[in-house]
Amino acid sequence: MYRIYTIIALVVLSLIQFGCYSNMKKDRDAIEAKTVQKYEEKQVKEAKAYQEALAKQQTTINKLSADYETEKAKYKVKVETVTKYVDKIVERDVYRNVCIDDDGMHSINSLIQSRGTS
């Protein structure tokens, strides 16, 4: 008779233990699910912050690029053809029958003589 009570007591204790284990498993699963959800939310927040920082940086780069192009356009070389007519007064005729005037002939002769002596 004591055996039956012992077996019944063991069965009851086993059921209680199984119930506690089952309850603990549900709690553990819930905690794990919350932890995973918090981790995922944190990852999403970090990804959004990264995307915002990236967008802000790209906006800054675009602005600087536009400023650079504006400054570059200011310093771009502009070619203008300017034609001026200047009145020149010739005091002596250089090209009459000879291509070189007296001063030019004197310079050429002095160069020829200096070459001949050295």
Biopython code that builds the backbone (N, CA, C, O; Angstrom):
import numpy as np
from Bio.PDB.StructureBuilder import StructureBuilder

atoms = [
    (1, "MET", "N", (0.824, -1.172, 0.000)),
    (1, "MET", "CA", (0.000, 0.000, 0.000)),
    (1, "MET", "C", (0.880, 1.252, 0.000)),
    (1, "MET", "O", (0.576, 2.264, -0.632)),
    (2, "TYR", "N", (1.961, 1.134, 0.725)),
    (2, "TYR", "CA", (2.872, 2.277, 0.730)),
    (2, "TYR", "C", (3.508, 2.479, -0.641)),
    (2, "TYR", "O", (3.878, 3.592, -1.015)),
    (3, "ARG", "N", (3.624, 1.408, -1.359)),
    (3, "ARG", "CA", (4.185, 1.501, -2.712)),
    (3, "ARG", "C", (3.244, 2.300, -3.619)),
    (3, "ARG", "O", (3.707, 3.117, -4.415)),
    (4, "ILE", "N", (2.003, 2.086, -3.515)),
    (4, "ILE", "CA", (1.035, 2.793, -4.350)),
    (4, "ILE", "C", (1.078, 4.273, -4.026)),
    (4, "ILE", "O", (1.077, 5.116, -4.924)),
    (5, "TYR", "N", (1.116, 4.588, -2.734)),
    (5, "TYR", "CA", (1.204, 6.002, -2.342)),
    (5, "TYR", "C", (2.510, 6.621, -2.843)),
    (5, "TYR", "O", (2.528, 7.780, -3.260)),
    (6, "THR", "N", (3.551, 5.888, -2.805)),
    (6, "THR", "CA", (4.855, 6.368, -3.267)),
    (6, "THR", "C", (4.816, 6.605, -4.775)),
    (6, "THR", "O", (5.317, 7.615, -5.268)),
    (7, "ILE", "N", (4.221, 5.673, -5.492)),
    (7, "ILE", "CA", (4.123, 5.806, -6.938)),
    (7, "ILE", "C", (3.231, 6.990, -7.290)),
    (7, "ILE", "O", (3.556, 7.769, -8.186)),
    (8, "ILE", "N", (2.124, 7.126, -6.599)),
    (8, "ILE", "CA", (1.214, 8.250, -6.833)),
    (8, "ILE", "C", (1.930, 9.559, -6.524)),
    (8, "ILE", "O", (1.813, 10.526, -7.278)),
    (9, "ALA", "N", (2.671, 9.594, -5.416)),
    (9, "ALA", "CA", (3.406, 10.797, -5.026)),
    (9, "ALA", "C", (4.458, 11.137, -6.091)),
    (9, "ALA", "O", (4.632, 12.306, -6.433)),
    (10, "LEU", "N", (5.149, 10.138, -6.609)),
    (10, "LEU", "CA", (6.155, 10.364, -7.645)),
    (10, "LEU", "C", (5.515, 10.878, -8.939)),
    (10, "LEU", "O", (6.050, 11.761, -9.611)),
    (11, "VAL", "N", (4.351, 10.299, -9.269)),
    (11, "VAL", "CA", (3.647, 10.748, -10.466)),
    (11, "VAL", "C", (3.198, 12.188, -10.293)),
    (11, "VAL", "O", (3.342, 12.988, -11.218)),
    (12, "VAL", "N", (2.669, 12.532, -9.155)),
    (12, "VAL", "CA", (2.212, 13.906, -8.887)),
    (12, "VAL", "C", (3.402, 14.869, -8.925)),
    (12, "VAL", "O", (3.318, 15.942, -9.523)),
    (13, "LEU", "N", (4.496, 14.485, -8.290)),
    (13, "LEU", "CA", (5.687, 15.328, -8.291)),
    (13, "LEU", "C", (6.240, 15.486, -9.719)),
    (13, "LEU", "O", (6.704, 16.562, -10.096)),
    (14, "SER", "N", (6.186, 14.436, -10.480)),
    (14, "SER", "CA", (6.647, 14.503, -11.873)),
    (14, "SER", "C", (5.772, 15.451, -12.676)),
    (14, "SER", "O", (6.274, 16.235, -13.481)),
    (15, "LEU", "N", (4.452, 15.379, -12.457)),
    (15, "LEU", "CA", (3.548, 16.280, -13.163)),
    (15, "LEU", "C", (3.797, 17.733, -12.762)),
    (15, "LEU", "O", (3.788, 18.630, -13.606)),
    (16, "ILE", "N", (4.018, 17.953, -11.481)),
    (16, "ILE", "CA", (4.314, 19.309, -10.996)),
    (16, "ILE", "C", (5.625, 19.804, -11.613)),
    (16, "ILE", "O", (5.713, 20.941, -12.077)),
    (17, "GLN", "N", (6.634, 18.941, -11.613)),
    (17, "GLN", "CA", (7.934, 19.312, -12.174)),
    (17, "GLN", "C", (7.808, 19.581, -13.681)),
    (17, "GLN", "O", (8.397, 20.533, -14.194)),
    (18, "PHE", "N", (7.047, 18.748, -14.380)),
    (18, "PHE", "CA", (6.842, 18.954, -15.798)),
    (18, "PHE", "C", (6.121, 20.276, -16.053)),
    (18, "PHE", "O", (6.455, 20.993, -16.997)),
    (19, "GLY", "N", (5.144, 20.599, -15.222)),
    (19, "GLY", "CA", (4.417, 21.860, -15.344)),
    (19, "GLY", "C", (5.339, 23.052, -15.113)),
    (19, "GLY", "O", (5.285, 24.046, -15.837)),
    (20, "CYS", "N", (6.187, 22.937, -14.089)),
    (20, "CYS", "CA", (7.138, 24.015, -13.813)),
    (20, "CYS", "C", (8.129, 24.160, -14.969)),
    (20, "CYS", "O", (8.439, 25.275, -15.390)),
    (21, "TYR", "N", (8.620, 23.038, -15.474)),
    (21, "TYR", "CA", (9.569, 23.059, -16.595)),
    (21, "TYR", "C", (8.911, 23.677, -17.822)),
    (21, "TYR", "O", (9.515, 24.493, -18.518)),
    (22, "SER", "N", (7.694, 23.290, -18.076)),
    (22, "SER", "CA", (6.958, 23.805, -19.214)),
    (22, "SER", "C", (6.748, 25.310, -19.082)),
    (22, "SER", "O", (6.889, 26.053, -20.053)),
    (23, "ASN", "N", (6.413, 25.749, -17.879)),
    (23, "ASN", "CA", (6.207, 27.167, -17.601)),
    (23, "ASN", "C", (7.524, 27.937, -17.756)),
    (23, "ASN", "O", (7.550, 29.031, -18.321)),
    (24, "MET", "N", (8.609, 27.354, -17.251)),
    (24, "MET", "CA", (9.924, 27.997, -17.364)),
    (24, "MET", "C", (10.351, 28.076, -18.836)),
    (24, "MET", "O", (10.949, 29.062, -19.267)),
    (25, "LYS", "N", (10.037, 27.031, -19.590)),
    (25, "LYS", "CA", (10.402, 27.024, -21.004)),
    (25, "LYS", "C", (9.642, 28.133, -21.739)),
    (25, "LYS", "O", (10.217, 28.815, -22.587)),
    (26, "LYS", "N", (8.376, 28.315, -21.428)),
    (26, "LYS", "CA", (7.589, 29.386, -22.047)),
    (26, "LYS", "C", (8.180, 30.750, -21.697)),
    (26, "LYS", "O", (8.306, 31.622, -22.558)),
    (27, "ASP", "N", (8.547, 30.928, -20.407)),
    (27, "ASP", "CA", (9.157, 32.186, -19.983)),
    (27, "ASP", "C", (10.492, 32.428, -20.701)),
    (27, "ASP", "O", (10.784, 33.542, -21.136)),
    (28, "ARG", "N", (11.289, 31.369, -20.813)),
    (28, "ARG", "CA", (12.588, 31.484, -21.470)),
    (28, "ARG", "C", (12.406, 31.831, -22.952)),
    (28, "ARG", "O", (13.126, 32.671, -23.491)),
    (29, "ASP", "N", (11.456, 31.190, -23.591)),
    (29, "ASP", "CA", (11.189, 31.474, -24.999)),
    (29, "ASP", "C", (10.704, 32.914, -25.189)),
    (29, "ASP", "O", (11.080, 33.582, -26.151)),
    (30, "ALA", "N", (9.872, 33.377, -24.266)),
    (30, "ALA", "CA", (9.374, 34.761, -24.348)),
    (30, "ALA", "C", (10.520, 35.753, -24.164)),
    (30, "ALA", "O", (10.614, 36.746, -24.885)),
    (31, "ILE", "N", (11.380, 35.477, -23.201)),
    (31, "ILE", "CA", (12.527, 36.365, -22.960)),
    (31, "ILE", "C", (13.456, 36.358, -24.175)),
    (31, "ILE", "O", (13.954, 37.403, -24.594)),
    (32, "GLU", "N", (13.680, 35.186, -24.725)),
    (32, "GLU", "CA", (14.542, 35.078, -25.905)),
    (32, "GLU", "C", (13.935, 35.833, -27.095)),
    (32, "GLU", "O", (14.652, 36.499, -27.841)),
    (33, "ALA", "N", (12.631, 35.727, -27.263)),
    (33, "ALA", "CA", (11.964, 36.433, -28.354)),
    (33, "ALA", "C", (12.077, 37.948, -28.169)),
    (33, "ALA", "O", (12.313, 38.676, -29.133)),
    (34, "LYS", "N", (11.907, 38.426, -26.922)),
    (34, "LYS", "CA", (12.040, 39.855, -26.646)),
    (34, "LYS", "C", (13.468, 40.329, -26.915)),
    (34, "LYS", "O", (13.682, 41.409, -27.466)),
    (35, "THR", "N", (14.435, 39.510, -26.520)),
    (35, "THR", "CA", (15.837, 39.867, -26.728)),
    (35, "THR", "C", (16.155, 39.962, -28.220)),
    (35, "THR", "O", (16.810, 40.903, -28.668)),
    (36, "VAL", "N", (15.687, 38.984, -28.972)),
    (36, "VAL", "CA", (15.903, 38.997, -30.419)),
    (36, "VAL", "C", (15.226, 40.216, -31.043)),
    (36, "VAL", "O", (15.794, 40.868, -31.920)),
    (37, "GLN", "N", (14.012, 40.518, -30.588)),
    (37, "GLN", "CA", (13.281, 41.669, -31.128)),
    (37, "GLN", "C", (14.025, 42.970, -30.813)),
    (37, "GLN", "O", (14.135, 43.844, -31.672)),
    (38, "LYS", "N", (14.535, 43.101, -29.582)),
    (38, "LYS", "CA", (15.279, 44.308, -29.219)),
    (38, "LYS", "C", (16.547, 44.438, -30.063)),
    (38, "LYS", "O", (16.906, 45.528, -30.507)),
    (39, "TYR", "N", (17.216, 43.302, -30.276)),
    (39, "TYR", "CA", (18.435, 43.312, -31.090)),
    (39, "TYR", "C", (18.115, 43.737, -32.522)),
    (39, "TYR", "O", (18.842, 44.531, -33.117)),
    (40, "GLU", "N", (17.033, 43.209, -33.064)),
    (40, "GLU", "CA", (16.643, 43.573, -34.426)),
    (40, "GLU", "C", (16.260, 45.045, -34.508)),
    (40, "GLU", "O", (16.614, 45.725, -35.471)),
    (41, "GLU", "N", (15.541, 45.539, -33.509)),
    (41, "GLU", "CA", (15.173, 46.953, -33.489)),
    (41, "GLU", "C", (16.414, 47.831, -33.414)),
    (41, "GLU", "O", (16.494, 48.870, -34.069)),
    (42, "LYS", "N", (17.377, 47.403, -32.614)),
    (42, "LYS", "CA", (18.627, 48.154, -32.502)),
    (42, "LYS", "C", (19.359, 48.165, -33.841)),
    (42, "LYS", "O", (19.899, 49.193, -34.249)),
    (43, "GLN", "N", (19.375, 47.029, -34.521)),
    (43, "GLN", "CA", (20.025, 46.948, -35.830)),
    (43, "GLN", "C", (19.330, 47.869, -36.836)),
    (43, "GLN", "O", (19.993, 48.534, -37.632)),
    (44, "VAL", "N", (17.999, 47.906, -36.799)),
    (44, "VAL", "CA", (17.244, 48.766, -37.719)),
    (44, "VAL", "C", (17.539, 50.240, -37.420)),
    (44, "VAL", "O", (17.716, 51.034, -38.345)),
    (45, "LYS", "N", (17.594, 50.610, -36.135)),
    (45, "LYS", "CA", (17.905, 51.995, -35.768)),
    (45, "LYS", "C", (19.304, 52.380, -36.235)),
    (45, "LYS", "O", (19.509, 53.471, -36.766)),
    (46, "GLU", "N", (20.263, 51.481, -36.035)),
    (46, "GLU", "CA", (21.630, 51.767, -36.461)),
    (46, "GLU", "C", (21.714, 51.888, -37.980)),
    (46, "GLU", "O", (22.437, 52.735, -38.503)),
    (47, "ALA", "N", (20.974, 51.041, -38.678)),
    (47, "ALA", "CA", (20.976, 51.106, -40.145)),
    (47, "ALA", "C", (20.363, 52.425, -40.627)),
    (47, "ALA", "O", (20.862, 53.036, -41.572)),
    (48, "LYS", "N", (19.278, 52.861, -39.975)),
    (48, "LYS", "CA", (18.655, 54.135, -40.345)),
    (48, "LYS", "C", (19.608, 55.298, -40.072)),
    (48, "LYS", "O", (19.740, 56.210, -40.888)),
    (49, "ALA", "N", (20.269, 55.253, -38.913)),
    (49, "ALA", "CA", (21.218, 56.318, -38.577)),
    (49, "ALA", "C", (22.355, 56.352, -39.593)),
    (49, "ALA", "O", (22.796, 57.425, -40.004)),
    (50, "TYR", "N", (22.826, 55.179, -39.995)),
    (50, "TYR", "CA", (23.897, 55.106, -40.995)),
    (50, "TYR", "C", (23.426, 55.664, -42.330)),
    (50, "TYR", "O", (24.158, 56.405, -42.986)),
    (51, "GLN", "N", (22.218, 55.314, -42.734)),
    (51, "GLN", "CA", (21.681, 55.808, -44.004)),
    (51, "GLN", "C", (21.510, 57.334, -43.970)),
    (51, "GLN", "O", (21.794, 58.017, -44.954)),
    (52, "GLU", "N", (21.046, 57.858, -42.833)),
    (52, "GLU", "CA", (20.884, 59.305, -42.706)),
    (52, "GLU", "C", (22.236, 60.011, -42.778)),
    (52, "GLU", "O", (22.375, 61.035, -43.447)),
    (53, "ALA", "N", (23.239, 59.451, -42.080)),
    (53, "ALA", "CA", (24.576, 60.050, -42.118)),
    (53, "ALA", "C", (25.148, 59.988, -43.533)),
    (53, "ALA", "O", (25.792, 60.932, -43.991)),
    (54, "LEU", "N", (24.913, 58.887, -44.210)),
    (54, "LEU", "CA", (25.393, 58.732, -45.584)),
    (54, "LEU", "C", (24.713, 59.740, -46.512)),
    (54, "LEU", "O", (25.364, 60.336, -47.370)),
    (55, "ALA", "N", (23.414, 59.927, -46.339)),
    (55, "ALA", "CA", (22.675, 60.893, -47.167)),
    (55, "ALA", "C", (23.167, 62.318, -46.894)),
    (55, "ALA", "O", (23.316, 63.116, -47.820)),
    (56, "LYS", "N", (23.416, 62.628, -45.637)),
    (56, "LYS", "CA", (23.912, 63.959, -45.273)),
    (56, "LYS", "C", (25.293, 64.188, -45.882)),
    (56, "LYS", "O", (25.575, 65.268, -46.400)),
    (57, "GLN", "N", (26.146, 63.178, -45.817)),
    (57, "GLN", "CA", (27.479, 63.285, -46.388)),
    (57, "GLN", "C", (27.406, 63.449, -47.911)),
    (57, "GLN", "O", (28.162, 64.231, -48.488)),
    (58, "GLN", "N", (26.512, 62.726, -48.547)),
    (58, "GLN", "CA", (26.358, 62.839, -50.007)),
    (58, "GLN", "C", (25.860, 64.223, -50.388)),
    (58, "GLN", "O", (26.292, 64.784, -51.395)),
    (59, "THR", "N", (24.948, 64.782, -49.585)),
    (59, "THR", "CA", (24.459, 66.134, -49.838)),
    (59, "THR", "C", (25.606, 67.143, -49.739)),
    (59, "THR", "O", (25.718, 68.052, -50.562)),
    (60, "THR", "N", (26.446, 66.973, -48.730)),
    (60, "THR", "CA", (27.598, 67.859, -48.560)),
    (60, "THR", "C", (28.551, 67.739, -49.749)),
    (60, "THR", "O", (29.052, 68.744, -50.254)),
    (61, "ILE", "N", (28.795, 66.518, -50.189)),
    (61, "ILE", "CA", (29.683, 66.296, -51.330)),
    (61, "ILE", "C", (29.103, 66.949, -52.584)),
    (61, "ILE", "O", (29.832, 67.586, -53.345)),
    (62, "ASN", "N", (27.814, 66.796, -52.797)),
    (62, "ASN", "CA", (27.173, 67.410, -53.971)),
    (62, "ASN", "C", (27.281, 68.929, -53.932)),
    (62, "ASN", "O", (27.541, 69.562, -54.956)),
    (63, "LYS", "N", (27.082, 69.513, -52.753)),
    (63, "LYS", "CA", (27.181, 70.968, -52.610)),
    (63, "LYS", "C", (28.599, 71.445, -52.894)),
    (63, "LYS", "O", (28.802, 72.433, -53.599)),
    (64, "LEU", "N", (29.579, 70.733, -52.337)),
    (64, "LEU", "CA", (30.970, 71.109, -52.577)),
    (64, "LEU", "C", (31.338, 70.969, -54.050)),
    (64, "LEU", "O", (32.085, 71.784, -54.591)),
    (65, "SER", "N", (30.819, 69.947, -54.683)),
    (65, "SER", "CA", (31.081, 69.751, -56.105)),
    (65, "SER", "C", (30.489, 70.894, -56.932)),
    (65, "SER", "O", (31.125, 71.393, -57.860)),
    (66, "ALA", "N", (29.286, 71.294, -56.591)),
    (66, "ALA", "CA", (28.655, 72.410, -57.301)),
    (66, "ALA", "C", (29.443, 73.705, -57.080)),
    (66, "ALA", "O", (29.631, 74.484, -58.014)),
    (67, "ASP", "N", (29.903, 73.933, -55.844)),
    (67, "ASP", "CA", (30.715, 75.118, -55.550)),
    (67, "ASP", "C", (32.020, 75.092, -56.346)),
    (67, "ASP", "O", (32.463, 76.114, -56.869)),
    (68, "TYR", "N", (32.622, 73.915, -56.427)),
    (68, "TYR", "CA", (33.871, 73.774, -57.179)),
    (68, "TYR", "C", (33.653, 74.100, -58.652)),
    (68, "TYR", "O", (34.446, 74.812, -59.267)),
    (69, "GLU", "N", (32.580, 73.575, -59.202)),
    (69, "GLU", "CA", (32.301, 73.835, -60.623)),
    (69, "GLU", "C", (32.039, 75.328, -60.861)),
    (69, "GLU", "O", (32.436, 75.865, -61.895)),
    (70, "THR", "N", (31.377, 75.997, -59.918)),
    (70, "THR", "CA", (31.126, 77.431, -60.040)),
    (70, "THR", "C", (32.443, 78.210, -60.030)),
    (70, "THR", "O", (32.653, 79.101, -60.852)),
    (71, "GLU", "N", (33.324, 77.862, -59.089)),
    (71, "GLU", "CA", (34.622, 78.533, -59.013)),
    (71, "GLU", "C", (35.464, 78.230, -60.246)),
    (71, "GLU", "O", (36.170, 79.102, -60.753)),
    (72, "LYS", "N", (35.388, 77.010, -60.719)),
    (72, "LYS", "CA", (36.148, 76.622, -61.907)),
    (72, "LYS", "C", (35.683, 77.425, -63.118)),
    (72, "LYS", "O", (36.496, 77.817, -63.955)),
    (73, "ALA", "N", (34.393, 77.668, -63.211)),
    (73, "ALA", "CA", (33.855, 78.441, -64.332)),
    (73, "ALA", "C", (34.345, 79.893, -64.279)),
    (73, "ALA", "O", (34.520, 80.525, -65.321)),
    (74, "LYS", "N", (34.564, 80.420, -63.077)),
    (74, "LYS", "CA", (35.045, 81.798, -62.955)),
    (74, "LYS", "C", (36.441, 81.951, -63.548)),
    (74, "LYS", "O", (36.758, 82.960, -64.178)),
    (75, "TYR", "N", (37.273, 80.922, -63.331)),
    (75, "TYR", "CA", (38.666, 81.019, -63.755)),
    (75, "TYR", "C", (38.924, 80.408, -65.123)),
    (75, "TYR", "O", (40.075, 80.297, -65.546)),
    (76, "LYS", "N", (37.891, 80.021, -65.801)),
    (76, "LYS", "CA", (38.060, 79.432, -67.122)),
    (76, "LYS", "C", (38.614, 80.496, -68.068)),
    (76, "LYS", "O", (38.184, 81.650, -68.059)),
    (77, "VAL", "N", (39.562, 80.083, -68.866)),
    (77, "VAL", "CA", (40.224, 81.019, -69.773)),
    (77, "VAL", "C", (39.269, 81.385, -70.899)),
    (77, "VAL", "O", (38.702, 80.524, -71.572)),
    (78, "LYS", "N", (39.112, 82.670, -71.078)),
    (78, "LYS", "CA", (38.275, 83.171, -72.155)),
    (78, "LYS", "C", (39.179, 83.795, -73.195)),
    (78, "LYS", "O", (40.018, 84.638, -72.876)),
    (79, "VAL", "N", (39.013, 83.392, -74.408)),
    (79, "VAL", "CA", (39.863, 83.879, -75.488)),
    (79, "VAL", "C", (39.117, 84.971, -76.242)),
    (79, "VAL", "O", (37.990, 84.781, -76.699)),
    (80, "GLU", "N", (39.776, 86.118, -76.357)),
    (80, "GLU", "CA", (39.226, 87.230, -77.107)),
    (80, "GLU", "C", (40.270, 87.680, -78.106)),
    (80, "GLU", "O", (41.449, 87.810, -77.778)),
    (81, "THR", "N", (39.838, 87.910, -79.291)),
    (81, "THR", "CA", (40.751, 88.417, -80.300)),
    (81, "THR", "C", (40.600, 89.932, -80.345)),
    (81, "THR", "O", (39.521, 90.460, -80.613)),
    (82, "VAL", "N", (41.683, 90.601, -80.082)),
    (82, "VAL", "CA", (41.681, 92.059, -80.079)),
    (82, "VAL", "C", (42.538, 92.521, -81.252)),
    (82, "VAL", "O", (43.706, 92.151, -81.369)),
    (83, "THR", "N", (41.966, 93.296, -82.076)),
    (83, "THR", "CA", (42.695, 93.826, -83.230)),
    (83, "THR", "C", (42.842, 95.329, -83.046)),
    (83, "THR", "O", (41.863, 96.055, -82.874)),
    (84, "LYS", "N", (44.100, 95.778, -83.088)),
    (84, "LYS", "CA", (44.373, 97.211, -82.945)),
    (84, "LYS", "C", (45.173, 97.658, -84.152)),
    (84, "LYS", "O", (46.042, 96.937, -84.642)),
    (85, "TYR", "N", (44.881, 98.807, -84.605)),
    (85, "TYR", "CA", (45.632, 99.411, -85.697)),
    (85, "TYR", "C", (46.485, 100.520, -85.119)),
    (85, "TYR", "O", (45.992, 101.443, -84.470)),
    (86, "VAL", "N", (47.774, 100.407, -85.371)),
    (86, "VAL", "CA", (48.706, 101.392, -84.844)),
    (86, "VAL", "C", (49.355, 102.100, -86.023)),
    (86, "VAL", "O", (49.818, 101.473, -86.976)),
    (87, "ASP", "N", (49.374, 103.399, -85.931)),
    (87, "ASP", "CA", (50.058, 104.172, -86.971)),
    (87, "ASP", "C", (51.547, 104.126, -86.686)),
    (87, "ASP", "O", (51.990, 104.432, -85.579)),
    (88, "LYS", "N", (52.313, 103.741, -87.695)),
    (88, "LYS", "CA", (53.759, 103.664, -87.521)),
    (88, "LYS", "C", (54.396, 104.622, -88.519)),
    (88, "LYS", "O", (54.109, 104.620, -89.716)),
    (89, "ILE", "N", (55.233, 105.398, -87.979)),
    (89, "ILE", "CA", (55.926, 106.377, -88.823)),
    (89, "ILE", "C", (57.322, 105.837, -89.096)),
    (89, "ILE", "O", (58.082, 105.559, -88.169)),
    (90, "VAL", "N", (57.642, 105.697, -90.331)),
    (90, "VAL", "CA", (58.955, 105.212, -90.725)),
    (90, "VAL", "C", (59.829, 106.413, -91.001)),
    (90, "VAL", "O", (59.513, 107.236, -91.861)),
    (91, "GLU", "N", (60.941, 106.518, -90.268)),
    (91, "GLU", "CA", (61.826, 107.662, -90.403)),
    (91, "GLU", "C", (62.786, 107.492, -91.572)),
    (91, "GLU", "O", (63.231, 108.478, -92.161)),
    (92, "ARG", "N", (63.104, 106.261, -91.907)),
    (92, "ARG", "CA", (64.032, 106.041, -93.002)),
    (92, "ARG", "C", (63.560, 104.855, -93.820)),
    (92, "ARG", "O", (62.897, 103.957, -93.300)),
    (93, "ASP", "N", (63.878, 104.852, -95.010)),
    (93, "ASP", "CA", (63.518, 103.735, -95.870)),
    (93, "ASP", "C", (64.548, 102.631, -95.684)),
    (93, "ASP", "O", (65.743, 102.833, -95.899)),
    (94, "VAL", "N", (64.073, 101.486, -95.289)),
    (94, "VAL", "CA", (64.986, 100.374, -95.051)),
    (94, "VAL", "C", (65.042, 99.496, -96.282)),
    (94, "VAL", "O", (66.117, 99.012, -96.638)),
    (95, "TYR", "N", (63.949, 99.280, -96.923)),
    (95, "TYR", "CA", (63.883, 98.332, -98.033)),
    (95, "TYR", "C", (63.767, 99.071, -99.366)),
    (95, "TYR", "O", (62.700, 99.116, -99.978)),
    (96, "ARG", "N", (64.819, 99.612, -99.773)),
    (96, "ARG", "CA", (64.786, 100.268, -101.069)),
    (96, "ARG", "C", (65.278, 99.301, -102.126)),
    (96, "ARG", "O", (64.473, 98.578, -102.714)),
    (97, "ASN", "N", (66.532, 99.267, -102.377)),
    (97, "ASN", "CA", (67.103, 98.313, -103.311)),
    (97, "ASN", "C", (67.880, 97.240, -102.567)),
    (97, "ASN", "O", (68.179, 96.180, -103.116)),
    (98, "VAL", "N", (68.193, 97.516, -101.351)),
    (98, "VAL", "CA", (69.003, 96.611, -100.545)),
    (98, "VAL", "C", (68.167, 96.140, -99.372)),
    (98, "VAL", "O", (67.269, 96.841, -98.905)),
    (99, "CYS", "N", (68.476, 94.951, -98.907)),
    (99, "CYS", "CA", (67.706, 94.406, -97.788)),
    (99, "CYS", "C", (68.262, 94.863, -96.449)),
    (99, "CYS", "O", (67.533, 94.832, -95.458)),
    (100, "ILE", "N", (69.490, 95.274, -96.375)),
    (100, "ILE", "CA", (70.099, 95.649, -95.103)),
    (100, "ILE", "C", (70.576, 97.100, -95.219)),
    (100, "ILE", "O", (71.173, 97.473, -96.230)),
    (101, "ASP", "N", (70.320, 97.921, -94.195)),
    (101, "ASP", "CA", (70.770, 99.313, -94.219)),
    (101, "ASP", "C", (72.232, 99.396, -93.796)),
    (101, "ASP", "O", (72.875, 98.370, -93.575)),
    (102, "ASP", "N", (72.746, 100.587, -93.685)),
    (102, "ASP", "CA", (74.163, 100.780, -93.380)),
    (102, "ASP", "C", (74.531, 100.275, -91.983)),
    (102, "ASP", "O", (75.592, 99.679, -91.793)),
    (103, "ASP", "N", (73.662, 100.512, -91.018)),
    (103, "ASP", "CA", (73.943, 100.047, -89.652)),
    (103, "ASP", "C", (73.986, 98.520, -89.607)),
    (103, "ASP", "O", (74.832, 97.936, -88.931)),
    (104, "GLY", "N", (73.073, 97.885, -90.330)),
    (104, "GLY", "CA", (73.054, 96.421, -90.374)),
    (104, "GLY", "C", (74.288, 95.866, -91.037)),
    (104, "GLY", "O", (74.845, 94.872, -90.571)),
    (105, "MET", "N", (74.734, 96.489, -92.121)),
    (105, "MET", "CA", (75.951, 96.051, -92.806)),
    (105, "MET", "C", (77.159, 96.192, -91.906)),
    (105, "MET", "O", (78.031, 95.324, -91.885)),
    (106, "HIS", "N", (77.212, 97.286, -91.160)),
    (106, "HIS", "CA", (78.330, 97.500, -90.239)),
    (106, "HIS", "C", (78.354, 96.381, -89.187)),
    (106, "HIS", "O", (79.428, 95.867, -88.874)),
    (107, "SER", "N", (77.205, 95.996, -88.640)),
    (107, "SER", "CA", (77.132, 94.930, -87.633)),
    (107, "SER", "C", (77.574, 93.599, -88.226)),
    (107, "SER", "O", (78.319, 92.858, -87.586)),
    (108, "ILE", "N", (77.134, 93.288, -89.418)),
    (108, "ILE", "CA", (77.497, 92.023, -90.060)),
    (108, "ILE", "C", (78.996, 91.984, -90.346)),
    (108, "ILE", "O", (79.645, 90.965, -90.110)),
    (109, "ASN", "N", (79.549, 93.086, -90.852)),
    (109, "ASN", "CA", (80.981, 93.128, -91.142)),
    (109, "ASN", "C", (81.809, 92.966, -89.884)),
    (109, "ASN", "O", (82.837, 92.290, -89.904)),
    (110, "SER", "N", (81.373, 93.582, -88.776)),
    (110, "SER", "CA", (82.133, 93.449, -87.530)),
    (110, "SER", "C", (82.079, 92.009, -87.016)),
    (110, "SER", "O", (83.071, 91.534, -86.463)),
    (111, "LEU", "N", (80.970, 91.301, -87.176)),
    (111, "LEU", "CA", (80.889, 89.906, -86.779)),
    (111, "LEU", "C", (81.788, 89.033, -87.637)),
    (111, "LEU", "O", (82.448, 88.125, -87.133)),
    (112, "ILE", "N", (81.811, 89.309, -88.927)),
    (112, "ILE", "CA", (82.677, 88.526, -89.828)),
    (112, "ILE", "C", (84.143, 88.734, -89.463)),
    (112, "ILE", "O", (84.921, 87.780, -89.460)),
    (113, "GLN", "N", (84.527, 89.972, -89.156)),
    (113, "GLN", "CA", (85.911, 90.241, -88.800)),
    (113, "GLN", "C", (86.289, 89.587, -87.475)),
    (113, "GLN", "O", (87.396, 89.065, -87.337)),
    (114, "SER", "N", (85.381, 89.608, -86.499)),
    (114, "SER", "CA", (85.688, 88.998, -85.194)),
    (114, "SER", "C", (85.825, 87.491, -85.320)),
    (114, "SER", "O", (86.599, 86.885, -84.579)),
    (115, "ARG", "N", (85.107, 86.880, -86.223)),
    (115, "ARG", "CA", (85.196, 85.443, -86.435)),
    (115, "ARG", "C", (86.483, 85.063, -87.145)),
    (115, "ARG", "O", (87.070, 84.007, -86.910)),
    (116, "GLY", "N", (86.884, 85.938, -87.995)),
    (116, "GLY", "CA", (88.097, 85.666, -88.764)),
    (116, "GLY", "C", (89.333, 85.750, -87.882)),
    (116, "GLY", "O", (90.322, 85.075, -88.163)),
    (117, "THR", "N", (89.311, 86.538, -86.846)),
    (117, "THR", "CA", (90.483, 86.714, -85.993)),
    (117, "THR", "C", (90.581, 85.633, -84.936)),
    (117, "THR", "O", (91.681, 85.393, -84.439)),
    (118, "SER", "N", (89.518, 84.979, -84.568)),
    (118, "SER", "CA", (89.588, 83.996, -83.509)),
    (118, "SER", "C", (89.835, 82.619, -83.971)),
    (118, "SER", "O", (89.913, 81.700, -83.156)),
]
sb = StructureBuilder()
sb.init_structure("model")
sb.init_model(0)
sb.init_chain("A")
sb.init_seg("    ")
for serial, (resi, resn, name, xyz) in enumerate(atoms, 1):
    if name == "N":
        sb.init_residue(resn, " ", resi, " ")
    sb.init_atom(name, np.array(xyz, "f"), 0.0, 1.0, " ", f" {name:<3s}", serial, name[0])
structure = sb.get_structure()
